Amino acid sequence: MEVDKINAIASTAYFTLQQQFTSQSNATGNEQNPTPPDADSQGRTKVTDQVRLATSPVIRKNLDMVSAIEQEHARLNQLAKGVRKTNEELGRFADQVSDMTSAVTAIVKNFPPFSADSERRKEILMSYASIRKEILKMTVPAPPQPVYEKVKSTWSSLFDTSGQMLNDSVPDLGPASPDSHVKAAATQLDSTGETLASLSSDITQMLLQR
């Protein structure tokens, strides 16, 4: 009986060891030969790659479009700066012309008319001459080339190539100028003021149409 008991224990131990060895072998085999990805997983990977490849040209096109917009924005920004500077200087000219117009209008509309030797009349005309001298020293930068080409005709009717106002745009008057000359100067100054305003509007409009 004792021998049978010993044999049974030995058999059990041998069976247990055999099971452990088999389990370890299977585990090692799984590590060395991992389960290959199933067909569905591979299919999803291929589809993802295809979507990426199909989308890339669209994205590149969009990036090119954004870049073009940025370049156009920079170009328009430079044009706007140039137009702004021109308009600012045109405004200074317009202010001076307005002061000159006020001076001659004070003489033309005075009632009763100033006498030829009126001191007040002489003072007004001397003030006019001083403003005219100042305005003829001023210069205005031409607008950027694309805009300038559109307003070149009007521009050249007021300014020379250096940006100085033409003498005829602001008539010359002296302390002894007769009323007829003063009236003619008033008419010319009205025209000059209107042309300055029109030129400024045209320059700005040309920018908006770019």
Secondary structure as GFF3:
##gff-version 3
##sequence-region A 1 210
A	DSSP	alpha_helix	2	32	.	.	.	ID=ss1
A	DSSP	alpha_helix	39	108	.	.	.	ID=ss2
A	DSSP	alpha_helix	119	135	.	.	.	ID=ss3
A	DSSP	alpha_helix	145	156	.	.	.	ID=ss4
A	DSSP	three_ten_helix	167	169	.	.	.	ID=ss5
A	DSSP	alpha_helix	179	208	.	.	.	ID=ss6
###
